[in-house]
Amino acid sequence: MSQYITDARLLVERITGRKLINQTITSYYTDFNGSSVNSAWWSGTRVMHESVLYERQKIELEFTPVQSLTSLSQVEDDNSETVVASTEYYLDNYDDDMRSIIRPVSVLTAGSRNENNLKAVYVAGYGALASDVPSALRRAIIVLAGQLYVNRGDCGDQCQSDCGVSQMLGPYIIKNA
């Protein structure tokens, strides 16, 4: 039964975008808006929303709640890393239902590598204990583990909706910033 609980927890984390128990996560990003600074604008017109073109630099972290940002590093072509001083950025962790964001204090460049030129190491989760996780999420895991056990893999992607877990998790699904 413990494997069903683990599978249910992983499914809940994937659906909600939240880590439940504290975990250290290492993620790589391409620059501060997901595009390469080194790529040139092509001739012609680029069509997109103005806020995408002129928005402040940021990195949206994949998982929340973020307890701490351990480090931010620039990654160079030779795979060496330069740690960015913590005075050069801050963690914008303002809203429980939004993704946490790393924002530079001033214009900050990424490493020289074209892709994955920023490395962020952070701790995400509600705490070190299961009791730190909101009770609705713990209940959803129990219900989903029971559904997985009863169906033993036959319920596929509709497993969470068949047992009502989708409605339980709805308020915890993370929106993009």
LOMITOR-72580 format. One record per atom (N, C-alpha, C): residue number from 1; residue in one letter; atom name; x, z negated, y. Coordinates in nm, 4 decimals. Each point is the difference from the previous one (the first is absolute). Layout:
% LOMITOR-72580
   i aa at        x        z        y
 NUM  A CA        X        Z        Y
...
***
This chain:
% LOMITOR-72580
   i aa at        x        z        y
   1  M  N   0.0818   0.0000  -0.1195
   1  M CA  -0.0818   0.0000   0.1195
   1  M  C   0.0867   0.0000   0.1267
   2  S  N   0.1227  -0.0541  -0.0076
   2  S CA   0.0838  -0.0060   0.1203
   2  S  C   0.0352   0.1402   0.0496
   3  Q  N   0.0110   0.0983  -0.0886
   3  Q CA   0.0272   0.1369   0.0440
   3  Q  C  -0.1169   0.0563   0.0801
   4  Y  N  -0.1227  -0.0354  -0.0376
   4  Y CA  -0.1172   0.0457   0.0760
   4  Y  C  -0.0026  -0.0629   0.1399
   5  I  N   0.0418  -0.1242   0.0096
   5  I CA   0.0067  -0.0666   0.1306
   5  I  C   0.1054   0.0671   0.0873
   6  T  N   0.1157   0.0303  -0.0585
   6  T CA   0.1049   0.0691   0.0739
   6  T  C  -0.0473   0.1375   0.0452
   7  D  N  -0.0631   0.0747  -0.0917
   7  D CA  -0.0513   0.1326   0.0355
   7  D  C  -0.1047  -0.0092   0.1106
   8  A  N  -0.0875  -0.0993  -0.0083
   8  A CA  -0.1033  -0.0186   0.1020
   8  A  C   0.0633  -0.0351   0.1348
   9  R  N   0.1015  -0.0861   0.0000
   9  R CA   0.0679  -0.0356   0.1249
   9  R  C   0.0648   0.1224   0.0631
  10  L  N   0.0674   0.0807  -0.0813
  10  L CA   0.0642   0.1206   0.0518
  10  L  C  -0.1026   0.0976   0.0571
  11  L  N  -0.1136   0.0105  -0.0652
  11  L CA  -0.1067   0.0869   0.0488
  11  L  C  -0.0566  -0.0513   0.1324
  12  V  N  -0.0198  -0.1303   0.0097
  12  V CA  -0.0491  -0.0594   0.1245
  12  V  C   0.1017   0.0221   0.1122
  13  E  N   0.1289  -0.0165  -0.0279
  13  E CA   0.1031   0.0228   0.1015
  13  E  C   0.0009   0.1460   0.0436
  14  R  N  -0.0163   0.0915  -0.0946
  14  R CA   0.0008   0.1426   0.0337
  14  R  C  -0.1221   0.0378   0.0839
  15  I  N  -0.1162  -0.0497  -0.0364
  15  I CA  -0.1239   0.0327   0.0714
  15  I  C   0.0021  -0.0572   0.1419
  16  T  N   0.0450  -0.1228   0.0147
  16  T CA  -0.0070  -0.0674   0.1305
  16  T  C   0.1196   0.0273   0.0908
  17  G  N   0.1153   0.0364  -0.0567
  17  G CA   0.1213   0.0150   0.0807
  17  G  C   0.0624  -0.1335   0.0328
  18  R  N  -0.0347  -0.1021  -0.0762
  18  R CA   0.0512  -0.1356   0.0221
  18  R  C   0.0805  -0.0455  -0.1208
  19  K  N   0.1066  -0.0718   0.0253
  19  K CA   0.0692  -0.0718  -0.1064
  19  K  C  -0.0604  -0.1394  -0.0011
  20  L  N  -0.0252  -0.0530  -0.1178
  20  L CA  -0.0694  -0.1283  -0.0085
  20  L  C   0.0984  -0.1162  -0.0005
  21  I  N   0.0930  -0.0006  -0.0940
  21  I CA   0.1050  -0.1028  -0.0064
  21  I  C   0.1228   0.0584   0.0694
  22  N  N   0.0734  -0.0822   0.0749
  22  N CA   0.1156   0.0491   0.0750
  22  N  C   0.0924   0.0847  -0.0857
  23  Q  N   0.0335   0.1167   0.0542
  23  Q CA   0.0920   0.0919  -0.0649
  23  Q  C   0.0913   0.0594   0.1062
  24  T  N   0.1271   0.0198  -0.0338
  24  T CA   0.0922   0.0662   0.0908
  24  T  C  -0.0081   0.1490  -0.0260
  25  I  N  -0.0220   0.0755   0.1057
  25  I CA  -0.0204   0.1442  -0.0113
  25  I  C   0.1079   0.0702   0.0808
  26  T  N   0.0585   0.1029  -0.0591
  26  T CA   0.0957   0.0858   0.0682
  26  T  C  -0.0640   0.1374   0.0128
  27  S  N  -0.0130   0.0478   0.1232
  27  S CA  -0.0627   0.1294   0.0251
  27  S  C   0.0897   0.0840   0.0885
  28  Y  N  -0.0085   0.1310  -0.0212
  28  Y CA   0.0757   0.0943   0.0823
  28  Y  C  -0.0976   0.0839   0.0814
  29  Y  N   0.0394   0.0308   0.1238
  29  Y CA  -0.0839   0.0764   0.0917
  29  Y  C   0.0835   0.1089   0.0643
  30  T  N  -0.0681   0.1049   0.0430
  30  T CA   0.0653   0.1068   0.0733
  30  T  C  -0.0315  -0.0204   0.1473
  31  D  N   0.0960  -0.0483   0.0734
  31  D CA  -0.0122  -0.0275   0.1431
  31  D  C  -0.1106  -0.1011   0.0275
  32  F  N  -0.0492  -0.0017   0.1226
  32  F CA  -0.0975  -0.1011   0.0383
  32  F  C  -0.1427   0.0502   0.0059
  33  N  N  -0.0256   0.1217  -0.0359
  33  N CA  -0.1375   0.0477  -0.0078
  33  N  C  -0.0195   0.0890  -0.1219
  34  G  N   0.0899  -0.0106  -0.0961
  34  G CA  -0.0143   0.0764  -0.1225
  34  G  C   0.0467   0.1436   0.0119
  35  S  N   0.0636   0.0353   0.1095
  35  S CA   0.0519   0.1355   0.0143
  35  S  C   0.1460  -0.0087   0.0409
  36  S  N   0.0719   0.1025  -0.0265
  36  S CA   0.1425  -0.0023   0.0260
  36  S  C   0.0310   0.0295   0.1459
  37  V  N   0.0797  -0.0847   0.0634
  37  V CA   0.0431   0.0216   0.1381
  37  V  C   0.0892   0.1234   0.0054
  38  N  N   0.0722   0.0271  -0.1089
  38  N CA   0.0932   0.1119  -0.0027
  38  N  C  -0.0697   0.1350  -0.0086
  39  S  N  -0.1293   0.0017  -0.0378
  39  S CA  -0.0679   0.1283  -0.0135
  39  S  C  -0.0400   0.0518   0.1384
  40  A  N   0.0293   0.1259   0.0242
  40  A CA  -0.0287   0.0588   0.1301
  40  A  C  -0.1466   0.0417   0.0075
  41  W  N  -0.0555  -0.0036   0.1230
  41  W CA  -0.1347   0.0529   0.0218
  41  W  C   0.0101   0.1503  -0.0108
  42  W  N  -0.0939   0.0611  -0.0687
  42  W CA   0.0030   0.1448  -0.0124
  42  W  C  -0.0658   0.0631   0.1217
  43  S  N   0.0285   0.1285   0.0183
  43  S CA  -0.0607   0.0683   0.1140
  43  S  C  -0.1493   0.0138  -0.0246
  44  G  N  -0.0749   0.0038   0.1052
  44  G CA  -0.1444   0.0096  -0.0138
  44  G  C  -0.0643  -0.1326   0.0351
  45  T  N  -0.1223  -0.0170  -0.0395
  45  T CA  -0.0769  -0.1182   0.0352
  45  T  C  -0.0190  -0.0877  -0.1217
  46  R  N   0.0182  -0.1295   0.0177
  46  R CA  -0.0279  -0.0957  -0.1066
  46  R  C  -0.1347  -0.0630   0.0322
  47  V  N  -0.0909   0.0080  -0.0939
  47  V CA  -0.1356  -0.0498   0.0226
  47  V  C  -0.0159  -0.1316  -0.0745
  48  M  N  -0.0266  -0.1085   0.0752
  48  M CA  -0.0272  -0.1302  -0.0610
  48  M  C  -0.0495  -0.0922   0.1101
  49  H  N  -0.0453  -0.1147  -0.0394
  49  H CA  -0.0494  -0.0958   0.0973
  49  H  C   0.1144  -0.0482   0.0878
  50  E  N  -0.0253  -0.0158   0.1276
  50  E CA   0.1037  -0.0389   0.0962
  50  E  C   0.0661  -0.1331  -0.0353
  51  S  N  -0.0776  -0.0942  -0.0558
  51  S CA   0.0587  -0.1303  -0.0321
  51  S  C   0.1044   0.0117  -0.1093
  52  V  N  -0.0123   0.1002  -0.0856
  52  V CA   0.1011   0.0197  -0.1039
  52  V  C   0.1297   0.0485   0.0636
  53  L  N  -0.0113   0.0856   0.1011
  53  L CA   0.1197   0.0532   0.0653
  53  L  C   0.0711  -0.1041   0.0855
  54  Y  N  -0.0773  -0.0841   0.0706
  54  Y CA   0.0591  -0.0870   0.1002
  54  Y  C  -0.0108  -0.1484  -0.0319
  55  E  N  -0.0426  -0.0329  -0.1196
  55  E CA  -0.0156  -0.1401  -0.0365
  55  E  C   0.1361  -0.0678  -0.0076
  56  R  N   0.0026  -0.1304   0.0272
  56  R CA   0.1245  -0.0754  -0.0104
  56  R  C   0.0545   0.0074  -0.1416
  57  Q  N   0.1290  -0.0174  -0.0115
  57  Q CA   0.0638  -0.0004  -0.1300
  57  Q  C  -0.0537  -0.1145  -0.0846
  58  K  N  -0.0168   0.0247  -0.1292
  58  K CA  -0.0450  -0.1064  -0.0894
  58  K  C   0.0243   0.0385  -0.1444
  59  I  N   0.0014  -0.1017  -0.0847
  59  I CA   0.0002   0.0176  -0.1448
  59  I  C  -0.1164  -0.0821  -0.0530
  60  E  N  -0.0892   0.0639  -0.0737
  60  E CA  -0.1105  -0.0707  -0.0640
  60  E  C   0.0445  -0.0415  -0.1396
  61  L  N   0.0027  -0.1296  -0.0255
  61  L CA   0.0391  -0.0491  -0.1317
  61  L  C  -0.1140   0.0214  -0.0991
  62  E  N   0.0345   0.0281  -0.1244
  62  E CA  -0.1016   0.0334  -0.1002
  62  E  C  -0.0871  -0.1175  -0.0406
  63  F  N   0.0577  -0.1188  -0.0025
  63  F CA  -0.0723  -0.1155  -0.0517
  63  F  C  -0.0098  -0.1101   0.1053
  64  T  N  -0.1027  -0.0786  -0.0119
  64  T CA  -0.0258  -0.1135   0.0859
  64  T  C  -0.0524  -0.1117  -0.0880
  65  P  N  -0.0119  -0.1200   0.0382
  65  P CA   0.0491  -0.0592   0.1237
  65  P  C   0.1518  -0.0177  -0.0054
  66  V  N   0.0655   0.0328   0.1097
  66  V CA   0.1457  -0.0114   0.0067
  66  V  C   0.0347  -0.1407   0.0469
  67  Q  N   0.0764  -0.0698  -0.0816
  67  Q CA   0.0444  -0.1352   0.0342
  67  Q  C   0.1245   0.0032   0.0881
  68  S  N   0.0908   0.0940  -0.0309
  68  S CA   0.1229   0.0097   0.0788
  68  S  C   0.0626   0.1367  -0.0185
  69  L  N   0.0727   0.0423   0.1017
  69  L CA   0.0769   0.1229  -0.0057
  69  L  C   0.1453  -0.0407  -0.0186
  70  T  N   0.0537   0.0243  -0.1165
  70  T CA   0.1346  -0.0445  -0.0341
  70  T  C   0.1056   0.0801   0.0743
  71  S  N  -0.0123   0.1341  -0.0037
  71  S CA   0.0982   0.0833   0.0692
  71  S  C  -0.0535   0.1403   0.0227
  72  L  N   0.0587   0.0649   0.0996
  72  L CA  -0.0255   0.1405   0.0288
  72  L  C   0.1365   0.0653   0.0141
  73  S  N   0.0225   0.1092  -0.0731
  73  S CA   0.1315   0.0649   0.0009
  73  S  C  -0.0140   0.1488   0.0239
  74  Q  N   0.1012   0.0559   0.0677
  74  Q CA   0.0108   0.1449   0.0164
  74  Q  C   0.0842   0.0511  -0.1161
  75  V  N  -0.0467   0.1062  -0.0660
  75  V CA   0.0708   0.0548  -0.1157
  75  V  C   0.0663   0.1309   0.0415
  76  E  N   0.1305   0.0085  -0.0274
  76  E CA   0.0792   0.1160   0.0412
  76  E  C   0.0096   0.1025  -0.1127
  77  D  N   0.0560   0.1173   0.0326
  77  D CA   0.0144   0.1085  -0.0984
  77  D  C   0.0785  -0.0423  -0.1235
  78  D  N   0.0990  -0.0867   0.0183
  78  D CA   0.0824  -0.0439  -0.1131
  78  D  C  -0.0615  -0.1206  -0.0729
  79  N  N  -0.1291  -0.0298   0.0291
  79  N CA  -0.0758  -0.1113  -0.0594
  79  N  C   0.0458  -0.1376   0.0462
  80  S  N   0.0890  -0.0051   0.0973
  80  S CA   0.0358  -0.1300   0.0563
  80  S  C  -0.1145  -0.0459   0.0894
  81  E  N  -0.0085  -0.1314   0.0199
  81  E CA  -0.1090  -0.0563   0.0783
  81  E  C   0.0552  -0.0821   0.1155
  82  T  N  -0.0665   0.0111   0.1132
  82  T CA   0.0328  -0.0799   0.1163
  82  T  C  -0.1221  -0.0852   0.0315
  83  V  N   0.0170  -0.1307  -0.0049
  83  V CA  -0.1118  -0.0907   0.0265
  83  V  C  -0.0319   0.0025   0.1493
  84  V  N  -0.1286   0.0155   0.0304
  84  V CA  -0.0462  -0.0015   0.1386
  84  V  C  -0.0198  -0.1461   0.0398
  85  A  N   0.0524  -0.0376   0.1145
  85  A CA  -0.0122  -0.1386   0.0477
  85  A  C  -0.1480  -0.0358   0.0157
  86  S  N  -0.0351  -0.1202  -0.0385
  86  S CA  -0.1402  -0.0428   0.0047
  86  S  C  -0.0538  -0.0077   0.1435
  87  T  N   0.0884   0.0040   0.0974
  87  T CA  -0.0442   0.0008   0.1402
  87  T  C  -0.0470   0.1394   0.0432
  88  E  N   0.0230   0.1005  -0.0831
  88  E CA  -0.0338   0.1382   0.0334
  88  E  C  -0.1392   0.0421  -0.0466
  89  Y  N  -0.0697  -0.0852  -0.0753
  89  Y CA  -0.1325   0.0355  -0.0505
  89  Y  C  -0.0811  -0.1270  -0.0186
  90  Y  N  -0.1297   0.0165  -0.0212
  90  Y CA  -0.0842  -0.1147  -0.0319
  90  Y  C  -0.1070   0.0416  -0.0998
  91  L  N  -0.0524  -0.0979  -0.0701
  91  L CA  -0.1046   0.0224  -0.0983
  91  L  C  -0.1343  -0.0199   0.0681
  92  D  N  -0.0795   0.1036   0.0034
  92  D CA  -0.1338  -0.0042   0.0580
  92  D  C  -0.0966  -0.0287  -0.1142
  93  N  N  -0.0271  -0.1259  -0.0194
  93  N CA  -0.0771  -0.0486  -0.1146
  93  N  C  -0.1295  -0.0618   0.0522
  94  Y  N  -0.0677   0.0733   0.0862
  94  Y CA  -0.1054  -0.0569   0.0831
  94  Y  C  -0.1364  -0.0125  -0.0639
  95  D  N  -0.0294   0.0777  -0.1019
  95  D CA  -0.1376   0.0045  -0.0487
  95  D  C  -0.0001  -0.0012  -0.1519
  96  D  N  -0.0799  -0.0871  -0.0587
  96  D CA  -0.0014  -0.0151  -0.1447
  96  D  C  -0.0546   0.1221  -0.0726
  97  D  N  -0.0806   0.0830   0.0667
  97  D CA  -0.0554   0.1146  -0.0704
  97  D  C   0.0681   0.1315   0.0379
  98  M  N   0.1188  -0.0080   0.0589
  98  M CA   0.0779   0.1189   0.0346
  98  M  C   0.1382  -0.0122  -0.0630
  99  R  N   0.0670   0.1115  -0.0113
  99  R CA   0.1366  -0.0008  -0.0517
  99  R  C   0.0937  -0.0627   0.1024
 100  S  N   0.1008  -0.0702  -0.0481
 100  S CA   0.1018  -0.0556   0.0884
 100  S  C   0.0902   0.1130   0.0476
 101  I  N   0.0500  -0.0134   0.1221
 101  I CA   0.0777   0.1068   0.0614
 101  I  C   0.1308  -0.0561   0.0540
 102  I  N   0.1085   0.0753  -0.0199
 102  I CA   0.1277  -0.0314   0.0630
 102  I  C   0.0083   0.0876   0.1243
 103  R  N   0.0188  -0.0634   0.1161
 103  R CA   0.0117   0.0729   0.1265
 103  R  C   0.1352  -0.0322   0.0629
 104  P  N   0.0734   0.1029   0.0440
 104  P CA   0.1267  -0.0270   0.0698
 104  P  C  -0.0253  -0.0502   0.1413
 105  V  N   0.0911  -0.0804   0.0505
 105  V CA  -0.0094  -0.0518   0.1359
 105  V  C   0.0262   0.1128   0.0993
 106  S  N   0.0970   0.0853  -0.0304
 106  S CA   0.0285   0.1184   0.0808
 106  S  C   0.0124   0.1175  -0.0963
 107  V  N   0.0315   0.1173   0.0484
 107  V CA   0.0120   0.1160  -0.0885
 107  V  C   0.1120  -0.0265  -0.1002
 108  L  N  -0.0348   0.0099  -0.1252
 108  L CA   0.0935  -0.0307  -0.1080
 108  L  C   0.0149   0.1233  -0.0871
 109  T  N   0.1224   0.0375  -0.0286
 109  T CA   0.0224   0.1184  -0.0825
 109  T  C   0.0131  -0.0403  -0.1456
 110  A  N  -0.0279   0.0960  -0.0871
 110  A CA   0.0157  -0.0222  -0.1430
 110  A  C   0.1407   0.0413  -0.0400
 111  G  N   0.0318  -0.0193  -0.1269
 111  G CA   0.1299   0.0426  -0.0493
 111  G  C   0.0115   0.1511   0.0013
 112  S  N   0.1173   0.0515  -0.0346
 112  S CA   0.0262   0.1430   0.0089
 112  S  C  -0.0587   0.0799  -0.1163
 113  R  N  -0.0402  -0.0676  -0.1064
 113  R CA  -0.0585   0.0702  -0.1135
 113  R  C  -0.1331   0.0617   0.0431
 114  N  N  -0.0326   0.1200  -0.0483
 114  N CA  -0.1237   0.0685   0.0414
 114  N  C  -0.1255  -0.0687  -0.0499
 115  E  N   0.0012  -0.0509  -0.1190
 115  E CA  -0.1167  -0.0652  -0.0594
 115  E  C   0.0372  -0.1427  -0.0390
 116  N  N  -0.0989  -0.0895   0.0019
 116  N CA   0.0224  -0.1395  -0.0402
 116  N  C   0.1182  -0.0617   0.0731
 117  N  N   0.0006   0.0137   0.1325
 117  N CA   0.1132  -0.0458   0.0788
 117  N  C  -0.0191  -0.1385   0.0617
 118  L  N  -0.1100  -0.0670  -0.0358
 118  L CA  -0.0205  -0.1394   0.0387
 118  L  C  -0.0402  -0.0791  -0.1233
 119  K  N   0.0583  -0.1167  -0.0153
 119  K CA  -0.0292  -0.0856  -0.1151
 119  K  C  -0.0518  -0.1334   0.0519
 120  A  N  -0.1189  -0.0373  -0.0476
 120  A CA  -0.0593  -0.1285   0.0379
 120  A  C  -0.0123  -0.0865  -0.1240
 121  V  N   0.0427  -0.1245   0.0118
 121  V CA  -0.0158  -0.0985  -0.1070
 121  V  C  -0.0882  -0.1106   0.0562
 122  Y  N  -0.1119  -0.0266  -0.0690
 122  Y CA  -0.0936  -0.1000   0.0507
 122  Y  C  -0.0679  -0.0738  -0.1136
 123  V  N  -0.0566  -0.1151   0.0321
 123  V CA  -0.0731  -0.0814  -0.0963
 123  V  C  -0.1481   0.0119   0.0330
 124  A  N  -0.0789   0.0427  -0.0996
 124  A CA  -0.1441   0.0134   0.0183
 124  A  C  -0.0713  -0.0824  -0.1053
 125  G  N  -0.1099  -0.0621   0.0374
 125  G CA  -0.0808  -0.0802  -0.0915
 125  G  C  -0.0631  -0.1164   0.0737
 126  Y  N  -0.0948  -0.0635  -0.0659
 126  Y CA  -0.0681  -0.1143   0.0615
 126  Y  C   0.0779  -0.1292  -0.0134
 127  G  N   0.0916  -0.0066  -0.0943
 127  G CA   0.0783  -0.1206  -0.0230
 127  G  C   0.0602   0.0041  -0.1387
 128  A  N   0.0648  -0.1084  -0.0383
 128  A CA   0.0691  -0.0065  -0.1280
 128  A  C  -0.0923  -0.0398  -0.1156
 129  L  N  -0.1177  -0.0527   0.0306
 129  L CA  -0.0908  -0.0507  -0.1031
 129  L  C  -0.1286   0.0807  -0.0054
 130  A  N  -0.0607   0.0041  -0.1180
 130  A CA  -0.1286   0.0685  -0.0155
 130  A  C  -0.1061  -0.0623   0.0901
 131  S  N   0.0095  -0.1292   0.0224
 131  S CA  -0.0986  -0.0680   0.0848
 131  S  C   0.0098   0.0434   0.1470
 132  D  N   0.1101   0.0664   0.0392
 132  D CA   0.0143   0.0516   0.1358
 132  D  C  -0.0819   0.1269   0.0222
 133  V  N  -0.0358   0.0680  -0.1077
 133  V CA  -0.0762   0.1253   0.0064
 133  V  C  -0.1464  -0.0340   0.0270
 134  P  N  -0.0660   0.0750   0.0896
 134  P CA  -0.1417  -0.0269   0.0258
 134  P  C  -0.0834   0.0021  -0.1287
 135  S  N  -0.0955  -0.0901  -0.0075
 135  S CA  -0.0782  -0.0158  -0.1227
 135  S  C  -0.0751   0.1269  -0.0387
 136  A  N  -0.0449   0.0791   0.0964
 136  A CA  -0.0710   0.1242  -0.0324
 136  A  C   0.0899   0.0972  -0.0752
 137  L  N   0.1275   0.0049   0.0361
 137  L CA   0.0944   0.0877  -0.0701
 137  L  C   0.0306  -0.0535  -0.1397
 138  R  N   0.0134  -0.1302  -0.0121
 138  R CA   0.0222  -0.0592  -0.1331
 138  R  C  -0.1192   0.0263  -0.0907
 139  R  N  -0.1205  -0.0129   0.0542
 139  R CA  -0.1224   0.0252  -0.0770
 139  R  C  -0.0081   0.1466  -0.0420
 140  A  N   0.0367   0.0907   0.0893
 140  A CA  -0.0009   0.1426  -0.0316
 140  A  C   0.0948   0.0311  -0.1150
 141  I  N   0.1146  -0.0657  -0.0032
 141  I CA   0.0955   0.0212  -0.1090
 141  I  C  -0.0597  -0.0469  -0.1314
 142  I  N  -0.0654  -0.1157   0.0001
 142  I CA  -0.0605  -0.0529  -0.1227
 142  I  C  -0.1096   0.0940  -0.0512
 143  V  N  -0.0867   0.0448   0.0906
 143  V CA  -0.1089   0.0904  -0.0399
 143  V  C   0.0571   0.1318  -0.0525
 144  L  N   0.0979   0.0541   0.0700
 144  L CA   0.0600   0.1265  -0.0410
 144  L  C   0.0755  -0.0138  -0.1320
 145  A  N   0.0699  -0.1110  -0.0206
 145  A CA   0.0687  -0.0228  -0.1274
 145  A  C  -0.1009  -0.0048  -0.1141
 146  G  N  -0.1146  -0.0647   0.0218
 146  G CA  -0.1056  -0.0031  -0.1012
 146  G  C  -0.0531   0.1385  -0.0299
 147  Q  N  -0.0191   0.0803   0.1033
 147  Q CA  -0.0480   0.1380  -0.0184
 147  Q  C   0.1014   0.0825  -0.0775
 148  L  N   0.1281  -0.0152   0.0323
 148  L CA   0.1046   0.0720  -0.0729
 148  L  C   0.0030  -0.0425  -0.1466
 149  Y  N  -0.0178  -0.1299  -0.0250
 149  Y CA   0.0012  -0.0508  -0.1368
 149  Y  C  -0.1189   0.0535  -0.0795
 150  V  N  -0.1183  -0.0054   0.0581
 150  V CA  -0.1205   0.0451  -0.0711
 150  V  C   0.0068   0.1490  -0.0306
 151  N  N   0.0497   0.0790   0.0946
 151  N CA   0.0035   0.1455  -0.0186
 151  N  C   0.1298   0.0497  -0.0610
 152  R  N   0.1018  -0.0816   0.0001
 152  R CA   0.1309   0.0326  -0.0568
 152  R  C   0.0482   0.1408   0.0364
 153  G  N  -0.0032   0.0270   0.1301
 153  G CA   0.0549   0.1261   0.0493
 153  G  C  -0.0981   0.1147   0.0052
 154  D  N  -0.1238  -0.0204  -0.0434
 154  D CA  -0.0969   0.1092  -0.0017
 154  D  C  -0.0712   0.0209   0.1324
 155  C  N   0.0203  -0.0863   0.0987
 155  C CA  -0.0776   0.0106   0.1236
 155  C  C   0.0686   0.0831   0.1074
 156  G  N   0.1257   0.0347  -0.0153
 156  G CA   0.0699   0.0867   0.0946
 156  G  C  -0.0052  -0.0493   0.1430
 157  D  N  -0.0096   0.0961   0.0937
 157  D CA   0.0026  -0.0335   0.1425
 157  D  C  -0.1269  -0.0687   0.0488
 158  Q  N  -0.1110   0.0150  -0.0715
 158  Q CA  -0.1245  -0.0625   0.0436
 158  Q  C  -0.0103  -0.1450  -0.0466
 159  C  N   0.1015  -0.0527  -0.0627
 159  C CA  -0.0034  -0.1357  -0.0537
 159  C  C  -0.0357  -0.1034   0.1064
 160  Q  N   0.0642   0.0101   0.1191
 160  Q CA  -0.0257  -0.0988   0.1047
 160  Q  C  -0.1397   0.0128   0.0580
 161  S  N  -0.0554   0.1213   0.0054
 161  S CA  -0.1358   0.0137   0.0534
 161  S  C  -0.1041  -0.0431  -0.1024
 162  D  N   0.0284   0.0204  -0.1302
 162  D CA  -0.0945  -0.0383  -0.1054
 162  D  C  -0.0252  -0.1504  -0.0031
 163  C  N   0.1002  -0.0798   0.0347
 163  C CA  -0.0161  -0.1454  -0.0085
 163  C  C  -0.0227  -0.0653   0.1366
 164  G  N  -0.0120   0.0798   0.1047
 164  G CA  -0.0290  -0.0540   0.1331
 164  G  C   0.1213  -0.0431   0.0797
 165  V  N   0.1183   0.0263  -0.0492
 165  V CA   0.1216  -0.0425   0.0693
 165  V  C   0.0216   0.0798   0.1286
 166  S  N  -0.0458   0.1247   0.0019
 166  S CA   0.0174   0.0812   0.1222
 166  S  C  -0.0621  -0.0686   0.1203
 167  Q  N  -0.1183  -0.0568  -0.0178
 167  Q CA  -0.0657  -0.0705   0.1102
 167  Q  C   0.0739  -0.1280   0.0356
 168  M  N   0.0565  -0.0665  -0.0987
 168  M CA   0.0747  -0.1233   0.0259
 168  M  C   0.1276   0.0286   0.0807
 169  L  N   0.0623   0.1149  -0.0282
 169  L CA   0.1273   0.0329   0.0642
 169  L  C  -0.0166   0.0701   0.1341
 170  G  N  -0.1192   0.0514   0.0278
 170  G CA  -0.0237   0.0754   0.1229
 170  G  C   0.0540  -0.0645   0.1264
 171  P  N  -0.0281  -0.1289   0.0237
 171  P CA   0.0499  -0.0632   0.1235
 171  P  C   0.1522  -0.0171   0.0031
 172  Y  N   0.0666   0.0171  -0.1127
 172  Y CA   0.1446  -0.0239  -0.0061
 172  Y  C   0.0817   0.1297   0.0016
 173  I  N  -0.0665   0.1130   0.0009
 173  I CA   0.0726   0.1278   0.0014
 173  I  C   0.0616   0.0184   0.1375
 174  I  N   0.1289   0.0322   0.0014
 174  I CA   0.0751   0.0135   0.1243
 174  I  C  -0.0269   0.1342   0.0646
 175  K  N  -0.0247  -0.0034   0.1292
 175  K CA  -0.0197   0.1206   0.0794
 175  K  C   0.1338   0.0392   0.0601
 176  N  N   0.0148   0.1284   0.0286
 176  N CA   0.1216   0.0442   0.0670
 176  N  C  -0.0047  -0.0408   0.1461
 177  A  N   0.1166  -0.0292   0.0561
 177  A CA   0.0080  -0.0426   0.1404
 177  A  C  -0.0252   0.1153   0.0933
***
